[in-house]
Amino acid sequence: MDWQTILATRNARMKASEIRELLKLLDQPDIISFAGGIPDPALFPTQQIQEAYADVFASGAHDTALQYSASEGYKPLREWICAEMAKLGVPCSIDNILITSGSQQALDYLGKLLLSPKDTALVGWPTYLGALGAFNAYEPEYDRLHPNGNRTAADYMETAGEKGGRVKLAYMSVDFANPTGISMDRAERDAILNLADEMDIAIVEDAAYQSLRYDGEAIPPILALEIERKGSIEDCRTIYTGSFSKTLSPGLRVGWVCAATPVISQLVLMKQASDLHSPSINQMVISDVAHKHFDAHIAVTRAAYMERRDHMLAALEKYMPEGVDWTRPEGGMFVWLTLPKGIDGAELLEKSIETQRVAFVPGQAFFADGSGANTIRLSFSKSNGDAIDEGIKRLASLL
Ligand SMILES: Cc1ncc(COP(=O)(O)O)c(C=O)c1O
């Protein structure tokens, strides 16, 4: 059977992720990999998670844990998230929180919620590849978001109109973005809010790395800045997506959306239609570990990643030839390199694996318009100091 003839049009935009394909190839032990961008398993709170699962059964809570449950999510977990959001300047109630299967599911739902075919999503050039993957299924157009740039709301709206739809959302990762590692400053966050108000669009604020700050001053999330302006989350257009993947465990697949109740209610309907609810037992375990151990655990995680970040920045400084630029992130997992024009990140990767046994992610896939060939993403999250030093030295020699 020729499946191509009956596939829905949305499939045309759904492509294999370069990163996922790459991850499959990188099991060889002699490769120094800066490609993954995933947490170091040595930093998982393994024992605490093990105890939390045991407690579910020992306490008799398994009847609930193994049963169907509410689409909104496990109440004590939503309460813990509310308290954390309040610390970030986002006072809200559990009615403003939906638990999702990772924040990736939230991005899919938000695409489904907001984007009709030909509508425009404003995204950074580059942006998180997984957001493009999630939105692509809804057949949008993309336009480049310049946070403090020279484009006006009228300009964005006119471009979207020419493409046959309207601007619906601006997506961004404000802290230690994937792939660049950089954060939006206060002025940029304010400018995005002004722009979104003018265009009457949603802001999708992806906070996947929010807790992983190593130095510098924390800047309030856009949602907090909007609440400052408007008084209540109920009057806000910002939809915040959070995740336990980078702090506790990505394998348990627990994330959340924090937004005005009409948004949450609509997302709950979507969740009912999609997977009913995220796994009850995983939500209970994450809730238990978060209540008892989050702050202590995140302090250890931050210290470990900060040291690796410092190693990588020092190695880049020491070995990279002139003409190579890189970001200096205050948190997260990534450093972003801009290579001299004419060097292609994908070709470099091939040579690097073959001759240097060093892996990274070519940057082009993170650009909705296919530009950025001379960029690459390096992750420092999974390598120790010696491997970082050696890997950067080899990469620099190739360059
Ligand atoms: C910026 C960003 N958002 C969202 C996600 C999805 O994470 P999860 O679904 O595990 O919460 C990732 C994962 O790498 C990410 O880098």
Ligand as a Chemical Component Dictionary entry (heavy atoms), coordinates in Angstrom:
data_LIG
# 
_chem_comp.id                   LIG 
_chem_comp.type                 NON-POLYMER 
_chem_comp.pdbx_formal_charge   0 
_chem_comp.three_letter_code    LIG 
# 
loop_
_chem_comp_atom.comp_id 
_chem_comp_atom.atom_id 
_chem_comp_atom.alt_atom_id 
_chem_comp_atom.type_symbol 
_chem_comp_atom.charge 
_chem_comp_atom.model_Cartn_x 
_chem_comp_atom.model_Cartn_y 
_chem_comp_atom.model_Cartn_z 
_chem_comp_atom.pdbx_ordinal 
LIG C1 C1 C 0 13.312 24.350 25.665 1  
LIG C2 C2 C 0 12.690 23.022 25.913 2  
LIG N1 N1 N 0 11.372 22.944 26.102 3  
LIG C3 C3 C 0 10.751 21.779 26.326 4  
LIG C4 C4 C 0 11.449 20.593 26.358 5  
LIG C5 C5 C 0 10.688 19.314 26.567 6  
LIG O1 O1 O 0 10.997 18.766 27.770 7  
LIG P1 P1 P 0 10.025 17.761 28.555 8  
LIG O2 O2 O 0 8.916  17.360 27.644 9  
LIG O3 O3 O 0 10.871 16.633 28.955 10 
LIG O4 O4 O 0 9.503  18.575 29.715 11 
LIG C6 C6 C 0 12.829 20.597 26.159 12 
LIG C7 C7 C 0 13.599 19.338 26.162 13 
LIG O5 O5 O 0 14.726 19.235 25.809 14 
LIG C8 C8 C 0 13.468 21.850 25.936 15 
LIG O6 O6 O 0 14.783 21.924 25.718 16 
# 
loop_
_chem_comp_bond.comp_id 
_chem_comp_bond.atom_id_1 
_chem_comp_bond.atom_id_2 
_chem_comp_bond.value_order 
_chem_comp_bond.pdbx_ordinal 
LIG C1 C2 SING 1  
LIG C2 N1 SING 2  
LIG C2 C8 DOUB 3  
LIG N1 C3 DOUB 4  
LIG C3 C4 SING 5  
LIG C4 C5 SING 6  
LIG C4 C6 DOUB 7  
LIG C5 O1 SING 8  
LIG O1 P1 SING 9  
LIG P1 O2 DOUB 10 
LIG P1 O3 SING 11 
LIG P1 O4 SING 12 
LIG C6 C7 SING 13 
LIG C6 C8 SING 14 
LIG C7 O5 DOUB 15 
LIG C8 O6 SING 16 
# 
